[in-house]
Amino acid sequence: MEPLAEIIIKKQEKLKELRARGIDPYPPRYLKTHSVKDILSLPLGGSARTAGRLILIREMGKASFAHLQDSTGRIQIYLKRDKLGPESYDFFKKDLHIGDFIGAEGAIFKTKTGETTLEVNSLTLLAKALRPLPEKWHGLKDAELRYRHRHLDLIANSEIRALFEIRSKIISAIREVMDGLGFLEVETPVLLSQAGGAAARPFTTFHKALDSELCLRIATELYLKRLIIGGFEKVYEIGRIFRNEGIDTRHNPEFTMLEAYQAYADYHTMAELLEKVIVRSAEAVGKKDIKPPFARLYLPDLWKTHCGEDIHQILSGKTFNRPHLIALAKRHGISMEDTTPSAKIFERLFDTRILPHLKEPAFILDHPTAITPLAKLKSGEESLVERFEFFYNSEELANAYTELNDPVDQRERFMEQTRQKEAGRDEEAEILDEDFVQALECGMPPTGGIGIGIDRLVMVLSGKESIREVILFPALKRET
């Protein structure tokens, strides 16, 4: 196999030669009137003008076959010396290669094997490729290479292009549901003076003009709830979220989330909304076997079944009973350090003892107050809040609250989280957001809120096991 460097040198020399002959290898425009999909549906004998990338060439003396590919598919083209003309045909044979973009015009016919083909009578070079396509030098099977060079992945693997078309259809379906229910799509800040709305470590940066440190948002919650306070009754945002956390098959430092808030609603309302979103998203990609209502399970019941005790044993009002939580974790073989935050220990217990049992779609309702400072207390309970997490095939897809609208309680919860952070027990704990609390003091109606992980929803509906597969450009270490 010819080394890659030598292939590139030869292509660069060809580029210089074309320019020396007065041929523009990168013309500014080309009128494309038909996609490949259009041509395949046109009657035989008709004419078409299309454009795309050459992906296969078969030369046969005075005639050649090639395959041209655009975003809608691929089509065979037929080039004959006496039809195209000697000069254009020689140009095709000597100067064009796999990977180049071309424009082609001609008549539609079928070969003896029944393949729809475009007989070319006019040919134009639109962009000269200076690097070979993946199959010419290393294939493109290695996952790291595929993610790092996604453009090559998309060229080489048609199923990857189809996957991201599925993703786009899912997002469109979500917007269709939300808009149809009267929600207003909005945009909130990405650069903040203080991160809030989730328990996560933010990315930080510095703004010279403001002479202040800023961070990237870890959630859109607090700004969206300001809009409910301001008088909007249904709002949502589909946006990028940034969390300075580890990378694995379920986590990427930047990901896409839908957050929605509805006045005069609660977490049960949000469950009904989520069912509509999932069903419509599934229908949009051809899955019609997903039928609500999904199971409603209660975390205290699951905890009793799989952890062997009443969940209140590890809770002390609005905080954890840390000694008992540690003792329970040790009984179940959970690894931890003396400094491991209580919230992390709780999460590991849940992931180890309960998560493996959540194969079917299910809402898990009523979670500890200690890890949910922004949700309303369950009636008659200080240790539990009205919150659900939704799981599908053991993947958490959504998180929803009956939102806390009592500013006094909210301030106290933020203060407790701040104490946890300052004591070194949880560096990801929420901290007091004075601006938000002051906004809440202006009055917020009963409200339901939900966050839906778009990437994970795409994973579930497309059958992919890694979040990197469904993000076009996942986070990677810098290539050396």
C-alpha positions as CSV (number, residue, x, y, z in Angstrom):
1,M,0.0,0.0,0.0
2,E,1.3,3.4,-1.0
3,P,2.2,5.5,2.1
4,L,-0.3,8.3,2.9
5,A,2.4,11.0,2.7
6,E,3.3,10.0,-0.8
7,I,-0.4,10.0,-1.9
8,I,-0.9,13.5,-0.5
9,I,2.3,14.8,-2.3
10,K,1.0,13.4,-5.6
11,K,-2.4,15.1,-5.1
12,Q,-0.8,18.4,-4.3
13,E,1.3,18.1,-7.5
14,K,-1.9,17.4,-9.5
15,L,-3.5,20.5,-8.0
16,K,-0.6,22.7,-9.2
17,E,-0.8,21.2,-12.6
18,L,-4.5,21.9,-12.9
19,R,-4.0,25.5,-12.0
20,A,-1.1,25.8,-14.4
21,R,-3.5,24.7,-17.1
22,G,-6.0,27.4,-16.2
23,I,-8.4,25.0,-14.5
24,D,-10.0,26.3,-11.2
25,P,-10.1,23.2,-8.9
26,Y,-12.4,25.1,-6.5
27,P,-15.0,27.0,-8.5
28,P,-17.3,29.3,-6.4
29,R,-20.7,27.8,-7.3
30,Y,-22.6,25.2,-9.2
31,L,-26.3,25.0,-10.0
32,K,-27.4,21.6,-8.7
33,T,-31.0,21.0,-9.7
34,H,-31.5,17.4,-8.7
35,S,-30.4,15.3,-5.7
36,V,-29.5,11.6,-6.1
37,K,-32.8,10.8,-4.5
38,D,-34.6,13.0,-7.0
39,I,-32.9,11.3,-9.9
40,L,-33.8,7.8,-8.7
41,S,-37.5,8.8,-8.8
42,L,-37.4,10.5,-12.3
43,P,-38.6,8.7,-15.4
44,L,-36.1,7.1,-17.7
45,G,-35.0,9.3,-20.6
46,G,-35.3,12.5,-18.5
47,S,-32.3,14.8,-17.9
48,A,-30.8,15.8,-14.5
49,R,-28.1,18.0,-13.2
50,T,-26.5,16.9,-9.9
51,A,-23.4,17.1,-7.9
52,G,-21.6,15.0,-5.2
53,R,-18.4,13.2,-4.3
54,L,-16.8,10.5,-6.5
55,I,-16.6,7.4,-4.4
56,L,-15.8,4.7,-7.0
57,I,-14.4,4.6,-10.5
58,R,-14.3,1.7,-13.0
59,E,-12.5,2.5,-16.2
60,M,-13.2,0.5,-19.4
61,G,-11.2,2.1,-22.1
62,K,-13.5,4.5,-24.0
63,A,-16.1,4.3,-21.4
64,S,-16.1,4.4,-17.6
65,F,-18.6,3.9,-14.7
66,A,-18.4,5.7,-11.4
67,H,-20.5,6.2,-8.3
68,L,-21.4,9.7,-7.2
69,Q,-22.6,10.3,-3.6
70,D,-24.5,13.2,-2.1
71,S,-26.4,13.6,1.2
72,T,-29.4,11.7,-0.1
73,G,-27.6,8.6,-1.5
74,R,-25.4,7.4,-4.3
75,I,-26.0,6.9,-8.1
76,Q,-24.0,5.3,-10.9
77,I,-22.8,7.6,-13.6
78,Y,-21.7,6.5,-17.1
79,L,-19.1,8.4,-19.0
80,K,-18.5,7.6,-22.7
81,R,-15.7,9.2,-24.8
82,D,-17.8,9.9,-27.8
83,K,-20.7,11.3,-25.8
84,L,-18.7,13.4,-23.3
85,G,-16.1,14.5,-25.8
86,P,-12.4,13.5,-26.0
87,E,-11.2,16.5,-23.9
88,S,-13.7,16.1,-21.1
89,Y,-13.3,12.3,-21.0
90,D,-9.5,12.5,-20.8
91,F,-9.9,15.1,-18.0
92,F,-12.1,12.6,-16.1
93,K,-9.6,9.7,-16.6
94,K,-6.4,11.6,-15.9
95,D,-7.3,14.4,-13.5
96,L,-10.2,13.2,-11.4
97,H,-9.9,10.8,-8.5
98,I,-12.0,9.2,-5.8
99,G,-12.8,11.8,-3.2
100,D,-13.2,14.7,-5.6
101,F,-16.5,16.6,-5.8
102,I,-17.9,16.9,-9.3
103,G,-21.0,18.3,-11.1
104,A,-22.6,16.0,-13.7
105,E,-25.4,16.6,-16.2
106,G,-27.0,14.0,-18.5
107,A,-29.8,11.6,-19.3
108,I,-31.2,8.9,-17.1
109,F,-31.3,5.3,-18.2
110,K,-31.0,1.8,-16.8
111,T,-28.2,-0.6,-17.4
112,K,-28.7,-4.3,-18.4
113,T,-28.5,-5.2,-14.7
114,G,-31.4,-2.8,-14.0
115,E,-29.3,-0.1,-12.2
116,T,-30.5,3.5,-12.6
117,T,-27.6,5.4,-14.2
118,L,-26.9,9.0,-15.3
119,E,-25.2,9.1,-18.7
120,V,-23.0,12.2,-18.4
121,N,-22.7,14.8,-21.2
122,S,-21.3,17.6,-19.1
123,L,-18.7,17.3,-16.3
124,T,-17.3,19.9,-13.9
125,L,-14.7,19.6,-11.2
126,L,-16.1,21.3,-8.0
127,A,-13.5,20.5,-5.4
128,K,-10.2,18.6,-5.6
129,A,-9.6,16.3,-2.6
130,L,-6.0,16.4,-1.4
131,R,-6.3,13.5,1.0
132,P,-7.6,10.0,0.1
133,L,-10.9,8.6,1.4
134,P,-10.7,6.3,4.5
135,E,-10.9,3.0,2.7
136,K,-7.8,4.0,0.7
137,W,-5.5,4.1,3.7
138,H,-6.7,2.9,7.0
139,G,-10.4,2.0,6.6
140,L,-12.1,3.7,9.5
141,K,-13.0,1.1,12.1
142,D,-11.1,2.4,15.1
143,A,-13.5,4.2,17.4
144,E,-11.0,6.9,18.4
145,L,-10.2,7.7,14.8
146,R,-13.9,7.8,13.9
147,Y,-14.7,10.3,16.6
148,R,-11.6,12.4,16.0
149,H,-12.1,12.5,12.2
150,R,-15.8,12.5,12.1
151,H,-15.9,13.9,8.6
152,L,-14.1,10.8,7.4
153,D,-16.5,8.6,9.5
154,L,-19.4,10.2,7.7
155,I,-17.9,9.7,4.3
156,A,-17.0,6.1,4.9
157,N,-20.0,4.9,7.0
158,S,-23.5,5.6,5.6
159,E,-25.1,4.3,8.8
160,I,-23.4,7.0,10.8
161,R,-24.9,9.7,8.6
162,A,-28.3,7.9,9.1
163,L,-27.8,8.0,12.9
164,F,-27.4,11.7,13.0
165,E,-30.4,12.1,10.7
166,I,-32.2,10.1,13.4
167,R,-30.9,12.5,16.0
168,S,-32.2,15.5,14.1
169,K,-35.6,13.9,13.7
170,I,-35.8,13.3,17.4
171,I,-35.0,16.9,18.2
172,S,-37.6,18.1,15.7
173,A,-40.2,15.8,17.2
174,I,-39.5,17.2,20.7
175,R,-40.0,20.7,19.4
176,E,-43.2,19.6,17.7
177,V,-44.6,18.3,21.0
178,M,-43.5,21.3,23.1
179,D,-44.7,23.9,20.7
180,G,-48.0,22.0,20.2
181,L,-48.6,22.1,24.0
182,G,-48.1,25.9,24.0
183,F,-44.5,26.0,25.4
184,L,-42.4,29.0,24.4
185,E,-38.8,28.2,23.3
186,V,-36.3,30.5,24.8
187,E,-32.5,31.0,25.2
188,T,-30.7,31.6,28.5
189,P,-27.1,32.6,29.2
190,V,-24.2,30.1,28.8
191,L,-21.6,32.3,30.5
192,L,-22.5,32.9,34.2
193,S,-21.0,34.5,37.2
194,Q,-22.1,31.5,39.3
195,A,-23.1,28.0,38.2
196,G,-26.4,26.6,39.6
197,G,-29.3,24.3,39.0
198,A,-27.4,21.1,39.4
199,A,-24.8,19.3,41.5
200,A,-21.8,19.5,39.2
201,R,-18.4,21.0,38.9
202,P,-18.4,23.9,36.3
203,F,-15.8,24.9,33.8
204,T,-14.4,28.4,34.5
205,T,-12.9,31.1,32.4
206,F,-12.0,34.8,32.6
207,H,-13.7,37.7,30.9
208,K,-11.2,40.6,30.4
209,A,-13.7,43.4,29.8
210,L,-15.7,42.5,32.9
211,D,-12.5,41.8,34.8
212,S,-14.2,38.8,36.4
213,E,-14.2,35.0,36.5
214,L,-17.1,33.3,34.7
215,C,-18.2,29.8,34.3
216,L,-20.1,27.8,31.7
217,R,-23.6,26.8,32.7
218,I,-24.2,23.4,34.3
219,A,-28.0,23.7,33.9
220,T,-30.6,26.2,32.6
221,E,-33.0,25.7,35.5
222,L,-32.5,28.9,37.5
223,Y,-32.9,31.2,34.5
224,L,-35.9,29.4,33.2
225,K,-37.7,29.6,36.6
226,R,-37.0,33.3,36.5
227,L,-39.2,33.4,33.4
228,I,-42.0,31.6,35.2
229,I,-41.7,34.2,38.0
230,G,-41.8,36.9,35.3
231,G,-45.1,35.7,33.9
232,F,-44.5,33.1,31.3
233,E,-46.4,29.9,32.1
234,K,-44.7,27.4,29.8
235,V,-41.1,27.7,28.7
236,Y,-38.4,25.3,27.4
237,E,-34.9,25.4,26.1
238,I,-32.9,22.9,24.2
239,G,-29.3,23.8,24.7
240,R,-25.7,22.7,25.4
241,I,-24.8,22.0,29.0
242,F,-21.2,21.9,30.3
243,R,-20.0,19.9,33.3
244,N,-16.4,19.4,34.3
245,E,-16.7,15.7,35.0
246,G,-15.3,12.4,33.9
247,I,-15.8,10.8,30.5
248,D,-17.3,7.4,29.9
249,T,-20.0,5.7,27.8
250,R,-22.7,7.7,29.5
251,H,-21.0,11.1,30.1
252,N,-19.5,13.7,27.9
253,P,-18.3,17.1,29.4
254,E,-20.7,18.9,27.0
255,F,-24.1,17.5,26.2
256,T,-27.6,18.6,25.0
257,M,-30.5,18.9,27.4
258,L,-34.1,19.9,27.2
259,E,-35.3,21.7,30.2
260,A,-39.0,22.8,30.5
261,Y,-41.1,24.5,33.2
262,Q,-44.8,24.8,33.5
263,A,-46.8,26.9,36.0
264,Y,-49.7,25.3,37.9
265,A,-48.2,21.9,37.4
266,D,-46.2,19.3,39.4
267,Y,-44.0,16.3,38.8
268,H,-46.9,14.1,37.7
269,T,-47.7,16.7,35.0
270,M,-44.0,16.4,33.9
271,A,-44.3,12.6,33.8
272,E,-47.2,12.9,31.4
273,L,-45.2,15.4,29.3
274,L,-42.3,13.1,29.1
275,E,-44.5,10.2,27.9
276,K,-45.7,12.4,25.0
277,V,-42.1,13.4,24.1
278,I,-40.8,9.9,24.1
279,V,-43.7,8.4,22.1
280,R,-43.5,11.2,19.5
281,S,-39.7,10.9,19.3
282,A,-40.0,7.1,18.8
283,E,-42.6,7.5,16.1
284,A,-40.4,10.0,14.3
285,V,-37.7,7.3,13.9
286,G,-40.1,4.5,13.0
287,K,-40.5,2.9,16.5
288,K,-44.2,2.4,17.2
289,D,-44.0,-0.2,19.9
290,I,-43.3,2.2,22.8
291,K,-46.6,2.5,24.6
292,P,-47.3,4.6,27.7
293,P,-48.2,4.8,30.5
294,F,-44.8,3.8,31.8
295,A,-44.5,2.2,35.3
296,R,-44.5,4.5,38.3
297,L,-42.2,3.1,41.0
298,Y,-41.3,4.7,44.3
299,L,-37.7,4.9,45.5
300,P,-38.6,4.2,49.2
301,D,-40.1,0.9,48.1
302,L,-37.2,0.0,45.8
303,W,-34.7,0.9,48.6
304,K,-36.5,-1.4,51.0
305,T,-36.5,-4.3,48.5
306,H,-32.9,-4.0,47.2
307,C,-31.0,-2.3,50.1
308,G,-32.8,-4.2,52.8
309,E,-34.0,-1.3,55.0
310,D,-36.3,1.7,55.3
311,I,-34.7,4.6,53.3
312,H,-35.4,6.9,56.3
313,Q,-32.6,5.1,58.2
314,I,-30.0,6.9,56.0
315,L,-31.8,10.3,56.2
316,S,-32.0,12.8,58.9
317,G,-34.5,15.5,58.0
318,K,-33.1,17.4,55.0
319,T,-29.6,15.9,55.3
320,F,-28.1,12.4,55.3
321,N,-27.5,10.3,58.4
322,R,-23.9,9.9,57.3
323,P,-22.8,7.2,59.8
324,H,-25.7,5.0,58.9
325,L,-25.3,5.6,55.2
326,I,-21.6,4.6,55.4
327,A,-22.5,1.5,57.4
328,L,-25.1,0.4,54.8
329,A,-22.6,1.1,52.0
330,K,-20.0,-1.1,53.7
331,R,-22.5,-3.9,54.1
332,H,-23.1,-3.8,50.4
333,G,-19.4,-3.6,49.4
334,I,-19.5,0.0,48.1
335,S,-16.1,1.5,47.7
336,M,-15.5,4.9,49.3
337,E,-13.0,7.2,51.0
338,D,-13.4,9.1,54.3
339,T,-13.9,12.2,52.2
340,T,-16.4,10.7,49.7
341,P,-19.5,13.0,49.8
342,S,-22.7,11.4,51.2
343,A,-24.4,12.2,47.9
344,K,-21.8,10.1,46.0
345,I,-22.2,7.2,48.5
346,F,-26.0,7.3,48.0
347,E,-25.5,7.4,44.2
348,R,-23.2,4.4,44.3
349,L,-25.7,2.4,46.4
350,F,-28.5,3.3,43.9
351,D,-26.4,2.4,40.9
352,T,-25.2,-0.9,42.4
353,R,-28.4,-2.2,44.1
354,I,-31.3,-0.6,42.2
355,L,-30.2,0.5,38.7
356,P,-29.6,-3.0,37.3
357,H,-33.3,-3.8,37.9
358,L,-34.6,-0.9,35.8
359,K,-34.7,-2.5,32.4
360,E,-38.2,-1.5,31.5
361,P,-39.2,2.2,31.1
362,A,-40.1,3.5,34.6
363,F,-40.5,6.6,36.7
364,I,-38.7,6.4,40.0
365,L,-40.5,8.8,42.3
366,D,-39.7,10.5,45.6
367,H,-36.0,11.2,46.3
368,P,-34.1,12.4,49.3
369,T,-34.3,16.1,50.1
370,A,-30.5,15.9,50.9
371,I,-29.6,15.6,47.2
372,T,-32.5,17.7,45.8
373,P,-32.3,21.3,47.1
374,L,-34.6,22.7,44.3
375,A,-37.6,20.5,44.7
376,K,-40.7,20.8,46.9
377,L,-41.1,18.6,50.0
378,K,-43.4,15.6,49.7
379,S,-46.5,16.3,51.8
380,G,-45.9,15.3,55.4
381,E,-42.3,14.4,54.7
382,E,-39.1,16.4,55.5
383,S,-36.7,13.8,54.2
384,L,-38.3,13.3,50.7
385,V,-39.2,15.6,47.8
386,E,-41.5,15.4,44.9
387,R,-39.0,14.3,42.3
388,F,-38.7,11.6,39.7
389,E,-35.9,10.2,37.6
390,F,-37.0,8.3,34.5
391,F,-35.0,5.2,33.4
392,Y,-35.1,3.3,30.2
393,N,-33.0,0.2,29.8
394,S,-31.0,1.2,32.9
395,E,-30.2,4.6,31.5
396,E,-31.4,7.7,33.3
397,L,-33.1,9.8,30.6
398,A,-34.9,12.5,32.6
399,N,-35.2,14.2,36.0
400,A,-38.2,16.2,37.1
401,Y,-39.4,18.1,40.2
402,T,-42.4,19.8,41.7
403,E,-40.4,23.0,42.0
404,L,-39.6,24.5,45.3
405,N,-41.3,27.9,45.4
406,D,-40.9,28.8,49.1
407,P,-38.0,31.3,49.2
408,V,-37.4,30.8,52.9
409,D,-37.0,27.1,52.5
410,Q,-35.0,27.5,49.3
411,R,-32.5,29.8,51.1
412,E,-32.1,27.4,54.0
413,R,-31.5,24.5,51.6
414,F,-28.9,26.5,49.7
415,M,-27.2,27.4,52.9
416,E,-27.0,23.7,54.0
417,Q,-25.5,22.9,50.6
418,T,-23.0,25.7,51.1
419,R,-22.0,24.3,54.5
420,Q,-21.5,20.8,52.9
421,K,-19.2,22.4,50.3
422,E,-17.2,24.5,52.7
423,A,-16.8,21.5,55.0
424,G,-15.2,19.7,52.1
425,R,-17.9,17.0,52.1
426,D,-19.2,17.8,48.6
427,E,-17.4,20.1,46.1
428,E,-20.3,19.6,43.6
429,A,-23.0,20.8,46.1
430,E,-25.2,23.7,45.2
431,I,-24.2,27.1,46.6
432,L,-26.4,30.1,47.5
433,D,-27.6,31.9,44.4
434,E,-28.8,35.2,46.0
435,D,-30.1,36.6,42.8
436,F,-32.3,33.6,42.2
437,V,-33.6,33.6,45.8
438,Q,-34.5,37.3,45.5
439,A,-36.4,36.5,42.3
440,L,-38.2,33.7,44.1
441,E,-39.2,36.2,46.8
442,C,-41.2,38.0,44.1
443,G,-43.5,34.9,44.0
444,M,-43.5,31.9,41.8
445,P,-46.7,29.8,41.2
446,P,-46.8,26.1,41.8
447,T,-44.5,24.8,39.0
448,G,-43.4,21.5,37.5
449,G,-40.0,21.3,35.8
450,I,-38.1,18.6,33.9
451,G,-34.8,18.0,32.3
452,I,-34.4,15.4,29.5
453,G,-31.0,14.2,28.3
454,I,-31.2,14.4,24.5
455,D,-28.1,12.4,23.9
456,R,-29.3,9.5,26.1
457,L,-32.7,9.6,24.5
458,V,-31.0,9.2,21.1
459,M,-28.9,6.4,22.5
460,V,-32.0,4.5,23.6
461,L,-34.0,5.0,20.4
462,S,-31.0,4.2,18.1
463,G,-29.7,1.2,20.1
464,K,-26.3,2.7,20.8
465,E,-24.4,1.9,24.0
466,S,-22.0,4.9,24.0
467,I,-22.8,8.6,24.2
468,R,-19.8,9.2,21.9
469,E,-21.7,7.5,19.1
470,V,-24.6,10.0,19.2
471,I,-22.5,13.2,19.6
472,L,-21.0,14.4,16.3
473,F,-17.8,15.7,18.0
474,P,-17.3,14.1,21.4
475,A,-14.6,15.3,23.8
476,L,-11.2,13.7,23.2
477,K,-7.7,14.2,24.4
478,R,-5.7,16.5,22.2
479,E,-3.9,14.5,19.4
480,T,-0.1,14.6,19.8
